[in-house]
Amino acid sequence: MKGKNQTSVNEFILLGFSDLPKLKSLLFVVFLVMYILTLLGNFSIITIIRIDPHLHTPMYYFLTNLSFVDICYSSTITPKALIDFKEEENTISLFECAMQLFMFLNLGSAECFLLAVMAYDRYVAICNPLHYTVVMTRRVCTQLVTGVYTVSTVYSLLHTVNIFSVNFCESNEINHFYCDAHPLLKLSCSDTSSNEIVLSILAGVFGFLAVIPIVLSYILIISAILRIRSSEGRRKAFSTCASHFFTVNLFFGTLIFIYVIPSSYFSLYTNRALSVIYTMVIPMVNPMIYSLRNKDVKQALRKMKTAHIQLSALGTMKGKNQTSVTEFILLGFSDLPKLQSLLFVVFLIMYILTLLGNISITTIVRVDPQLHKPMYYFLTNLSFVDICYSSTITPKALVDFKVEENTISLLECATQLFMFINMAAAECLLLAVMAYDRYVAICNPLHYPVVMTRRVCGQMMIGVYIISTVCSCMHTVNIFSVNFCGSNKINHFYCDAHPLLKLSCSDTFFNEMVLSILAGIVGFLSVITVVLSYILIISAILRIRSSEGRHKAFSTCASHFFTVILFFGTLIFIYVIPSSQFSLYINRVLSVIYTMVIPMVNPMIYSLRNKDVKQALRKILEKKWF
């Protein structure tokens, strides 16, 4: 009886600081200043460490990762909190809430484990200084950091699935300014005792694994420092771990106050103040601690200022003797002269099939009223992106097979790069949107028409194109802000970011860092949305009792799942795995798959594996012939 009167919650209201209306403007300014300082401070730490060779040590490698985690960590909570200060009703959808919780737990636990790894690093440096370079090799450091991110991701996935496996069907008001585990469990209308036990066990196990290495490391460090006879030696030894020790106390001290000591001991205001310290203040002060209390970082900063003045003077003198590049030569497949005609025919066929396939999909969806649904609206946009994407690369490649010198002007190269990045980013984000669409359709079928309205779908697509355009603008400006004054031969069949940066005669470190950050943000947001959507989809499908029901549910997202695997799989091979691990031929083959094959096969996947599209095509053919 009770189940019939319950309504499933599909969005929450973050009460946040709604009980302090007079302080909203002040809090907005304070939070904004803290967020700007967090970004500036942590980006400065990363830049200083990357530029100065003296800081290319394990300790500072871990510090760059800590700064990266702090940027992401603060960005998970603060922007949403800032927006909520300017809106009347601070709503957050179920999916957005799950994503925020996942990211919050992921980055929070990553910081815990990273501080544990940094404690171990300090232990080896102080207690075994002669073996430090042998123990803390580059490979070991990379494995430790990879382990940190892997464990934190697994931990946050387990937590998120555990929290969102309960039913939310009563109040939807979260008494917090972000989605956290305990406030969410309080809203459940089902028995949460098992979920709370799982929550405590996970937090306890992972917390214990993080705290124990820190405690043991510092016991051994302090005992080693006390054995040093000279006061100068003790002071020097302690100074190498003072910043880390201060950070550990601040981070875990706040953590204990929030999650270990019962919240009934504090007022609501105290709890919120502690949460602000934990999510915003600590990421802001970490770079200050490591810059103000660290002699090496201060020296590196001083050297950077001096070097900047010297480089400005040298750049003015050097510029007089350099000739600026006005066009590039695309080497492409010039080292395969016997295959030029065959490759021309293959590329031409693929391009024709891409146009025919994607135009057919668009036409079928537009003509058949049965396909006027969000899923197929996104599919027509995917076909449009694939047409533009392939047309950015293939026609130029075809022309280059028939001309002797494959030149491309600076402006044409910049335009091609802009369009290539724009369409690639749009496809990434569009696949993420389509994953979210499938999540709503399978996990909340009754609310699907209410959630995925025409207006929402339109807004999502506008968002995809705006973000991809902004991303490609930033990428293009970043790449073409360097000086091209040496070789003008691009070892590729189209203008891509990394081959272009290799031709620069100026320092490209900052440009490469910006390139990695921008690509990382778009890629990470897309992949996390897809992964979380499919985790929730698979868990929902597994709860369906009949095998027929499970088959039907999975068939609605099979085509999209296959497309995602193909697209992101190729993307990882090209841009994530170092190119040095593959030959030039394999890299070019992967680029052909990424830029020509995928846009060609996408319509085949959606027509051959999709019953609705096949039925629509059959109806169109029947009308034409009969």
C-alpha positions as CSV (number, residue, x, y, z in Angstrom):
1,M,0.0,0.0,0.0
2,K,2.8,2.3,1.0
3,G,4.7,1.6,-2.2
4,K,1.8,2.8,-4.4
5,N,1.8,6.2,-2.7
6,Q,5.6,6.8,-3.0
7,T,7.1,8.9,-5.7
8,S,10.6,8.2,-6.8
9,V,12.9,11.2,-6.4
10,N,14.7,12.3,-9.6
11,E,16.2,15.5,-8.3
12,F,17.3,17.0,-5.0
13,I,17.3,20.4,-3.4
14,L,20.6,21.5,-1.8
15,L,19.6,23.7,1.2
16,G,23.2,24.8,1.6
17,F,23.2,28.3,3.1
18,S,19.6,29.1,2.4
19,D,19.1,29.9,6.1
20,L,21.6,32.7,5.9
21,P,20.0,35.0,3.2
22,K,21.8,38.2,4.4
23,L,25.2,36.5,4.1
24,K,24.7,35.1,0.6
25,S,26.5,37.9,-1.3
26,L,29.4,37.9,1.2
27,L,29.7,34.1,1.0
28,F,29.6,34.2,-2.8
29,V,32.6,36.7,-2.8
30,V,34.5,34.7,-0.2
31,F,34.0,31.4,-2.0
32,L,34.9,32.9,-5.4
33,V,38.1,34.4,-4.0
34,M,39.1,31.1,-2.4
35,Y,38.4,29.2,-5.7
36,I,40.5,31.7,-7.7
37,L,43.3,31.4,-5.2
38,T,43.1,27.6,-5.3
39,L,43.4,27.5,-9.1
40,L,46.2,30.1,-9.2
41,G,48.2,28.6,-6.3
42,N,48.0,25.0,-7.5
43,F,48.6,25.8,-11.2
44,S,51.6,27.9,-10.1
45,I,53.0,24.9,-8.1
46,I,52.6,22.6,-11.1
47,T,54.2,25.1,-13.5
48,I,57.2,25.9,-11.2
49,I,57.9,22.2,-10.7
50,R,57.6,21.3,-14.4
51,I,59.9,24.2,-15.5
52,D,62.7,23.8,-12.9
53,P,64.9,20.7,-13.5
54,H,66.1,20.8,-9.8
55,L,62.5,20.0,-8.7
56,H,62.3,16.9,-10.9
57,T,62.5,14.7,-7.9
58,P,59.9,12.2,-6.4
59,M,58.8,14.6,-3.7
60,Y,57.8,17.3,-6.2
61,Y,56.3,14.7,-8.6
62,F,53.9,13.7,-5.8
63,L,53.4,17.4,-5.1
64,T,52.3,18.1,-8.7
65,N,49.8,15.3,-8.3
66,L,48.5,16.7,-5.0
67,S,48.0,20.1,-6.7
68,F,46.2,18.4,-9.6
69,V,43.9,16.6,-7.1
70,D,43.2,19.8,-5.2
71,I,42.2,21.6,-8.4
72,C,39.8,18.9,-9.4
73,Y,38.6,18.4,-5.8
74,S,37.7,22.1,-5.3
75,S,36.2,22.2,-8.8
76,T,33.8,19.4,-7.9
77,I,32.2,21.4,-5.1
78,T,32.8,25.2,-5.4
79,P,31.4,26.1,-8.9
80,K,28.0,24.4,-8.0
81,A,28.0,26.2,-4.6
82,L,28.7,29.6,-6.4
83,I,25.8,29.0,-8.8
84,D,23.5,28.1,-6.0
85,F,24.1,31.5,-4.3
86,K,22.6,33.2,-7.4
87,E,19.6,30.9,-8.0
88,E,16.4,30.7,-6.0
89,E,15.9,27.0,-6.0
90,N,19.2,25.0,-5.7
91,T,18.2,21.8,-7.5
92,I,20.5,19.0,-8.6
93,S,19.4,16.0,-10.6
94,L,19.9,12.5,-9.4
95,F,22.6,11.8,-12.0
96,E,24.4,15.1,-11.3
97,C,24.3,14.3,-7.5
98,A,25.7,10.8,-8.2
99,M,28.5,12.3,-10.3
100,Q,29.3,15.0,-7.7
101,L,29.4,12.3,-4.9
102,F,31.6,10.0,-7.1
103,M,34.1,12.9,-7.9
104,F,34.1,14.1,-4.3
105,L,34.9,10.7,-2.9
106,N,37.3,9.9,-5.7
107,L,39.4,13.0,-5.2
108,G,39.0,13.0,-1.4
109,S,40.3,9.4,-1.1
110,A,43.0,10.2,-3.7
111,E,44.3,13.0,-1.5
112,C,44.3,10.6,1.5
113,F,46.4,8.0,-0.3
114,L,48.6,10.6,-2.0
115,L,49.5,12.0,1.5
116,A,50.3,8.4,2.6
117,V,52.6,7.9,-0.4
118,M,54.3,11.3,0.3
119,A,54.8,10.2,3.9
120,Y,56.5,7.0,2.7
121,D,58.7,9.1,0.3
122,R,59.8,11.3,3.2
123,Y,60.5,8.1,5.3
124,V,62.8,6.7,2.6
125,A,64.5,10.1,2.1
126,I,65.3,10.6,5.8
127,C,65.7,7.0,7.1
128,N,67.5,5.6,4.0
129,P,69.1,8.6,2.2
130,L,71.8,6.4,0.4
131,H,69.1,4.1,-1.1
132,Y,66.6,6.9,-1.9
133,T,67.5,7.1,-5.7
134,V,67.4,3.3,-6.0
135,V,64.1,2.8,-4.1
136,M,62.2,5.8,-5.4
137,T,62.8,5.4,-9.1
138,R,60.6,7.0,-11.8
139,R,58.9,3.7,-12.4
140,V,58.1,3.2,-8.7
141,C,56.8,6.7,-8.4
142,T,54.5,6.2,-11.4
143,Q,53.3,2.9,-10.1
144,L,52.5,4.4,-6.7
145,V,50.5,7.3,-8.2
146,T,48.7,4.9,-10.6
147,G,47.8,2.8,-7.6
148,V,46.5,5.9,-5.8
149,Y,44.1,6.8,-8.6
150,T,43.1,3.2,-9.2
151,V,42.3,2.5,-5.5
152,S,40.5,5.9,-5.1
153,T,38.4,5.2,-8.3
154,V,37.4,1.7,-7.1
155,Y,36.6,3.1,-3.6
156,S,34.4,5.9,-4.9
157,L,32.6,3.6,-7.4
158,L,31.8,1.2,-4.5
159,H,30.6,4.1,-2.4
160,T,28.4,5.7,-5.1
161,V,26.8,2.4,-6.1
162,N,26.2,1.6,-2.4
163,I,24.5,5.0,-1.8
164,F,22.4,5.1,-4.9
165,S,21.2,1.5,-4.6
166,V,18.6,2.8,-2.0
167,N,15.2,4.2,-2.8
168,F,14.7,8.0,-2.6
169,C,11.0,8.6,-2.4
170,E,10.2,11.0,0.4
171,S,11.9,14.4,1.1
172,N,14.4,15.5,-1.5
173,E,16.0,18.3,0.5
174,I,19.7,17.7,1.3
175,N,20.7,19.7,4.3
176,H,24.1,20.5,2.8
177,F,25.7,22.5,0.0
178,Y,26.9,19.4,-1.9
179,C,25.9,15.8,-2.2
180,D,27.5,13.8,0.6
181,A,26.9,10.2,1.7
182,H,25.2,10.6,5.1
183,P,22.8,13.4,4.2
184,L,21.7,11.3,1.2
185,L,21.1,8.2,3.2
186,K,18.9,10.2,5.6
187,L,16.5,10.8,2.7
188,S,16.0,7.1,1.8
189,C,12.6,5.5,2.4
190,S,14.1,2.0,2.5
191,D,16.2,0.3,5.2
192,T,19.7,1.8,5.0
193,S,21.3,-0.3,7.8
194,S,23.2,-2.5,5.4
195,N,24.3,0.5,3.3
196,E,25.5,2.3,6.4
197,I,27.5,-0.8,7.4
198,V,29.0,-1.0,4.0
199,L,29.8,2.7,4.1
200,S,31.5,2.4,7.5
201,I,33.5,-0.7,6.4
202,L,34.7,0.9,3.2
203,A,35.6,4.2,4.9
204,G,37.3,2.3,7.8
205,V,39.3,0.0,5.6
206,F,40.5,2.6,3.1
207,G,41.0,5.2,5.9
208,F,43.1,2.7,7.9
209,L,45.2,1.9,4.8
210,A,45.9,5.6,4.4
211,V,46.5,6.6,8.0
212,I,48.7,3.6,9.1
213,P,51.5,4.3,6.5
214,I,51.5,8.0,7.6
215,V,51.7,7.1,11.3
216,L,54.3,4.4,10.9
217,S,56.4,6.7,8.5
218,Y,56.4,9.5,11.0
219,I,57.3,7.3,13.9
220,L,60.3,6.1,12.0
221,I,61.1,9.6,10.7
222,I,61.0,11.1,14.2
223,S,63.1,8.3,15.7
224,A,65.6,8.8,12.9
225,I,65.7,12.6,13.4
226,L,66.2,12.2,17.2
227,R,69.2,10.0,16.5
228,I,70.9,12.8,14.6
229,R,73.5,14.4,17.0
230,S,73.7,17.9,15.6
231,S,70.8,20.4,16.0
232,E,71.5,21.7,12.5
233,G,71.2,18.2,11.1
234,R,67.9,17.6,13.0
235,R,66.5,20.9,11.8
236,K,67.5,20.2,8.1
237,A,66.0,16.7,8.3
238,F,62.7,17.9,9.8
239,S,62.5,20.8,7.3
240,T,62.2,18.3,4.4
241,C,59.0,16.9,5.8
242,A,57.6,20.0,7.7
243,S,55.2,21.1,4.9
244,H,53.9,17.6,4.4
245,F,53.4,17.1,8.2
246,F,51.5,20.3,8.5
247,T,49.3,19.4,5.5
248,V,48.6,15.9,6.9
249,N,47.5,17.4,10.3
250,L,45.2,19.9,8.6
251,F,43.6,17.4,6.2
252,F,43.1,14.4,8.5
253,G,42.3,16.7,11.5
254,T,39.3,18.2,9.7
255,L,38.4,14.8,8.3
256,I,38.1,13.4,11.9
257,F,36.0,16.3,13.1
258,I,33.5,15.9,10.2
259,Y,33.2,12.1,9.8
260,V,34.6,10.4,13.0
261,I,33.3,12.6,15.8
262,P,29.4,12.4,15.9
263,S,27.8,15.4,14.2
264,S,25.5,15.8,17.3
265,Y,28.5,17.2,19.1
266,F,28.4,20.3,16.9
267,S,25.8,22.7,15.6
268,L,24.8,22.8,12.0
269,Y,26.9,25.9,11.4
270,T,30.0,24.3,12.8
271,N,29.5,21.3,10.6
272,R,29.1,23.5,7.5
273,A,32.2,25.5,8.5
274,L,34.2,22.3,8.8
275,S,33.0,21.2,5.4
276,V,34.0,24.5,3.8
277,I,37.5,24.1,5.4
278,Y,37.7,20.5,4.1
279,T,36.5,21.2,0.5
280,M,37.7,24.7,-0.2
281,V,40.2,26.0,2.4
282,I,42.6,23.1,2.4
283,P,43.0,23.0,-1.5
284,M,43.6,26.7,-1.3
285,V,46.2,26.7,1.5
286,N,48.2,23.6,0.4
287,P,50.2,25.5,-2.3
288,M,50.8,28.3,0.2
289,I,52.2,25.8,2.7
290,Y,54.5,24.2,0.1
291,S,55.7,27.6,-1.3
292,L,56.1,29.6,1.9
293,R,57.6,26.8,3.9
294,N,59.7,25.2,1.1
295,K,63.1,26.7,0.3
296,D,63.5,24.8,-3.0
297,V,60.1,26.1,-4.4
298,K,61.0,29.7,-3.3
299,Q,64.4,29.4,-5.1
300,A,62.8,28.0,-8.2
301,L,60.3,30.9,-8.3
302,R,63.1,33.4,-7.9
303,K,65.0,31.8,-10.8
304,M,61.9,31.9,-13.0
305,K,61.5,35.6,-12.5
306,T,65.2,36.1,-13.5
307,A,65.0,33.8,-16.5
308,H,61.9,35.5,-17.8
309,I,63.7,38.9,-17.9
310,Q,66.7,37.3,-19.7
311,L,64.5,35.4,-22.2
312,S,62.6,38.5,-23.1
313,A,65.9,40.3,-23.9
314,L,67.2,37.3,-25.9
315,G,63.9,36.8,-27.7
316,T,64.1,40.3,-29.1
317,M,67.6,39.7,-30.4
318,K,66.9,36.2,-31.7
319,G,63.8,37.3,-33.5
320,K,65.8,39.3,-36.0
321,N,67.6,36.2,-37.3
322,Q,64.6,33.9,-37.6
323,T,62.2,33.5,-40.5
324,S,58.6,32.9,-39.6
325,V,56.8,29.9,-41.2
326,T,53.8,30.9,-43.4
327,E,52.9,27.4,-44.7
328,F,53.5,23.7,-43.8
329,I,54.2,20.5,-45.7
330,L,52.1,17.5,-44.8
331,L,54.3,14.5,-45.2
332,G,51.3,12.2,-44.9
333,F,51.9,8.9,-46.7
334,S,54.7,10.3,-48.9
335,D,57.0,7.4,-47.7
336,L,54.6,4.9,-49.4
337,P,54.7,6.0,-53.1
338,K,53.6,2.6,-54.4
339,L,50.5,2.6,-52.3
340,Q,49.3,6.2,-53.1
341,S,46.7,5.1,-55.7
342,L,45.4,2.3,-53.6
343,L,45.1,4.5,-50.5
344,F,43.4,7.2,-52.6
345,V,40.7,4.6,-53.7
346,V,40.3,3.3,-50.1
347,F,40.0,6.8,-48.6
348,L,37.5,7.9,-51.3
349,I,35.3,4.8,-50.8
350,M,35.3,5.3,-47.0
351,Y,34.4,9.0,-47.4
352,I,31.5,8.2,-49.8
353,L,30.2,5.5,-47.4
354,T,30.5,8.0,-44.5
355,L,28.4,10.6,-46.3
356,L,25.9,8.1,-47.6
357,G,25.5,6.3,-44.2
358,N,25.2,9.4,-42.1
359,I,22.9,11.3,-44.5
360,S,20.7,8.2,-44.6
361,I,20.5,8.0,-40.8
362,T,19.6,11.7,-40.6
363,T,16.9,11.3,-43.4
364,I,15.4,8.1,-41.9
365,V,15.1,9.7,-38.4
366,R,13.6,12.9,-39.9
367,V,11.1,11.1,-42.2
368,D,9.8,8.5,-39.7
369,P,7.6,10.0,-36.8
370,Q,8.2,6.9,-34.7
371,L,11.9,7.9,-34.5
372,H,11.2,11.5,-33.2
373,K,12.6,10.6,-29.8
374,P,15.5,12.0,-27.8
375,M,17.7,9.0,-28.5
376,Y,17.4,9.5,-32.3
377,Y,17.6,13.3,-32.0
378,F,21.0,12.8,-30.5
379,L,21.8,10.2,-33.2
380,T,21.1,12.7,-36.0
381,N,23.5,15.1,-34.2
382,L,26.1,12.4,-34.0
383,S,25.7,11.8,-37.8
384,F,26.0,15.5,-38.5
385,V,29.2,15.6,-36.3
386,D,30.6,12.6,-38.1
387,I,30.0,14.2,-41.6
388,C,31.8,17.4,-40.5
389,Y,34.5,15.5,-38.7
390,S,35.4,13.3,-41.7
391,S,35.0,16.3,-44.1
392,T,37.6,18.2,-42.1
393,I,40.3,15.6,-42.8
394,T,39.5,13.3,-45.8
395,P,39.1,15.8,-48.7
396,K,42.5,17.4,-48.0
397,A,44.1,13.9,-47.7
398,L,42.6,12.9,-51.0
399,V,43.9,16.0,-52.8
400,D,47.4,15.4,-51.3
401,F,47.5,12.0,-53.0
402,K,47.2,13.7,-56.4
403,V,49.6,16.7,-55.9
404,E,53.4,16.6,-55.7
405,E,53.9,18.9,-52.7
406,N,51.3,18.7,-50.0
407,T,51.4,22.2,-48.7
408,I,48.9,23.8,-46.4
409,S,48.9,27.5,-45.4
410,L,49.1,28.6,-41.8
411,L,45.5,29.8,-41.8
412,E,44.2,26.6,-43.4
413,C,46.2,24.5,-40.9
414,A,44.7,26.5,-38.0
415,T,41.2,26.1,-39.5
416,Q,41.7,22.4,-39.9
417,L,43.0,22.0,-36.3
418,F,40.1,24.1,-35.0
419,M,37.5,22.0,-36.8
420,F,39.1,18.7,-36.0
421,I,39.3,19.5,-32.2
422,N,35.8,21.0,-32.3
423,M,34.2,17.9,-33.9
424,A,36.3,15.4,-31.8
425,A,35.3,17.2,-28.5
426,A,31.7,17.4,-29.7
427,E,31.6,13.6,-30.4
428,C,33.1,12.9,-26.9
429,L,30.5,15.1,-25.2
430,L,27.7,13.8,-27.4
431,L,28.5,10.2,-26.5
432,A,28.4,11.2,-22.8
433,V,25.0,12.9,-23.4
434,M,23.7,9.8,-25.2
435,A,24.9,7.6,-22.2
436,Y,22.9,9.9,-19.8
437,D,19.9,9.5,-22.1
438,R,20.1,5.7,-22.0
439,Y,20.5,5.9,-18.2
440,V,17.3,7.9,-17.8
441,A,15.5,5.6,-20.3
442,I,16.5,2.4,-18.5
443,C,16.8,3.4,-14.8
444,N,13.8,5.9,-14.8
445,P,11.5,4.9,-17.6
446,L,8.4,6.4,-16.1
447,H,10.1,9.8,-15.8
448,Y,11.8,9.6,-19.2
449,P,9.3,11.9,-21.1
450,V,9.4,14.4,-18.2
451,V,13.2,14.5,-17.8
452,M,14.2,14.3,-21.5
453,T,11.9,17.0,-22.9
454,R,12.5,18.6,-26.3
455,R,13.8,21.7,-24.4
456,V,16.2,19.7,-22.3
457,C,17.5,17.9,-25.3
458,G,18.0,21.2,-27.2
459,Q,19.8,22.7,-24.2
460,M,22.1,19.7,-24.0
461,M,23.0,19.9,-27.6
462,I,23.7,23.7,-27.4
463,G,25.9,22.9,-24.4
464,V,27.8,20.3,-26.3
465,Y,28.5,22.6,-29.3
466,I,29.4,25.6,-27.0
467,I,31.8,23.6,-24.9
468,S,33.4,21.9,-27.9
469,T,33.8,25.3,-29.7
470,V,35.3,27.0,-26.6
471,C,37.6,24.0,-26.1
472,S,38.8,24.1,-29.8
473,C,39.2,27.9,-29.7
474,M,41.4,27.6,-26.6
475,H,43.4,24.7,-28.1
476,T,43.9,26.5,-31.5
477,V,45.0,29.8,-29.9
478,N,47.3,27.9,-27.5
479,I,49.0,25.9,-30.4
480,F,49.4,28.9,-32.8
481,S,50.7,31.2,-30.1
482,V,54.1,29.6,-30.4
483,N,56.8,30.6,-33.0
484,F,57.2,28.4,-36.1
485,C,60.6,29.3,-37.5
486,G,62.4,26.1,-38.2
487,S,61.3,23.1,-40.2
488,N,57.8,23.3,-41.7
489,K,57.3,19.6,-42.4
490,I,54.4,18.0,-40.4
491,N,54.9,14.2,-40.0
492,H,51.2,13.5,-40.4
493,F,48.4,13.7,-43.0
494,Y,46.5,16.4,-41.2
495,C,47.3,19.3,-38.8
496,D,47.3,17.9,-35.2
497,A,48.4,19.6,-32.0
498,H,51.5,17.5,-31.0
499,P,53.1,17.3,-34.5
500,L,52.7,21.1,-34.7
501,L,54.3,21.8,-31.3
502,K,57.3,19.7,-32.4
503,L,58.0,22.3,-35.1
504,S,58.1,25.2,-32.7
505,C,61.4,27.0,-32.1
506,S,60.1,28.5,-28.8
507,D,59.6,26.8,-25.4
508,T,56.4,24.8,-25.6
509,F,56.2,23.5,-22.1
510,F,53.4,25.8,-21.0
511,N,51.5,25.1,-24.3
512,E,51.8,21.3,-23.7
513,M,50.6,21.7,-20.2
514,V,47.5,23.7,-21.3
515,L,46.9,21.1,-24.0
516,S,47.0,18.3,-21.5
517,I,44.8,20.1,-19.0
518,L,42.1,21.0,-21.6
519,A,42.1,17.6,-23.1
520,G,42.1,16.0,-19.7
521,I,39.1,18.0,-18.5
522,V,36.9,17.3,-21.6
523,G,38.0,13.7,-21.7
524,F,37.6,13.1,-18.0
525,L,34.1,14.6,-17.9
526,S,33.0,12.6,-20.9
527,V,34.5,9.3,-19.7
528,I,33.2,9.6,-16.1
529,T,29.7,10.4,-17.4
530,V,29.7,7.4,-19.7
531,V,31.2,5.0,-17.0
532,L,28.8,6.1,-14.3
533,S,25.8,5.9,-16.6
534,Y,26.7,2.3,-17.6
535,I,27.4,1.3,-14.0
536,L,23.9,2.4,-13.1
537,I,22.4,0.9,-16.3
538,I,24.0,-2.5,-15.7
539,S,23.0,-2.5,-12.1
540,A,19.4,-1.7,-13.2
541,I,19.4,-4.4,-15.9
542,L,20.7,-7.0,-13.5
543,R,17.7,-6.2,-11.2
544,I,15.3,-7.2,-14.0
545,R,14.1,-10.7,-13.2
546,S,13.1,-12.0,-16.7
547,S,15.8,-12.7,-19.3
548,E,13.6,-11.2,-22.0
549,G,13.3,-8.0,-20.0
550,R,17.1,-7.9,-19.5
551,H,17.7,-8.5,-23.2
552,K,15.2,-5.8,-24.3
553,A,16.8,-3.3,-21.9
554,F,20.3,-4.0,-23.0
555,S,19.4,-3.9,-26.7
556,T,18.3,-0.2,-26.3
557,C,21.9,0.8,-25.4
558,A,23.9,-1.9,-27.3
559,S,24.7,0.3,-30.3
560,H,25.8,3.2,-28.2
561,F,27.9,1.0,-26.0
562,F,29.7,-0.5,-29.0
563,T,30.3,3.1,-30.5
564,V,31.7,4.3,-27.1
565,I,34.1,1.4,-26.9
566,L,35.3,1.9,-30.5
567,F,35.7,5.7,-30.2
568,F,37.3,6.0,-26.7
569,G,39.4,2.9,-27.2
570,T,41.0,4.3,-30.3
571,L,41.4,7.7,-28.6
572,I,43.3,6.1,-25.7
573,F,45.6,4.3,-28.1
574,I,46.4,7.6,-30.0
575,Y,46.6,10.2,-27.2
576,V,47.0,8.5,-23.9
577,I,49.5,5.7,-24.5
578,P,52.9,7.2,-25.4
579,S,53.5,7.2,-29.2
580,S,57.0,5.9,-28.7
581,Q,55.4,2.5,-28.0
582,F,54.1,2.2,-31.5
583,S,55.7,2.6,-34.9
584,L,54.9,5.5,-37.2
585,Y,52.8,3.2,-39.4
586,I,50.7,2.0,-36.5
587,N,50.1,5.6,-35.3
588,R,48.9,6.5,-38.8
589,V,46.6,3.5,-39.0
590,L,45.1,4.4,-35.7
591,S,44.6,8.0,-36.9
592,V,42.9,6.7,-40.0
593,I,40.5,4.6,-37.8
594,Y,39.9,7.6,-35.6
595,T,39.2,10.2,-38.3
596,M,37.7,8.1,-41.2
597,V,36.7,4.6,-40.2
598,I,34.7,5.5,-37.1
599,P,32.5,8.1,-38.8
600,M,31.9,5.5,-41.6
601,V,30.9,2.6,-39.3
602,N,28.8,4.6,-36.8
603,P,25.7,4.6,-39.1
604,M,26.3,0.9,-39.8
605,I,26.3,0.1,-36.1
606,Y,23.1,2.0,-35.5
607,S,21.3,0.6,-38.6
608,L,22.4,-3.0,-38.3
609,R,22.0,-3.3,-34.5
610,N,18.9,-1.2,-34.1
611,K,15.5,-2.7,-34.7
612,D,13.6,0.7,-34.9
613,V,16.0,2.1,-37.6
614,K,15.7,-1.2,-39.6
615,Q,11.9,-1.1,-39.5
616,A,11.9,2.6,-40.5
617,L,14.2,1.8,-43.4
618,R,11.9,-1.1,-44.5
619,K,8.8,1.2,-44.4
620,I,10.6,3.8,-46.6
621,L,11.6,1.2,-49.1
622,E,8.1,-0.3,-49.2
623,K,6.6,3.1,-49.8
624,K,9.1,3.8,-52.6
625,W,8.5,0.5,-54.4
626,F,4.9,-0.3,-53.7
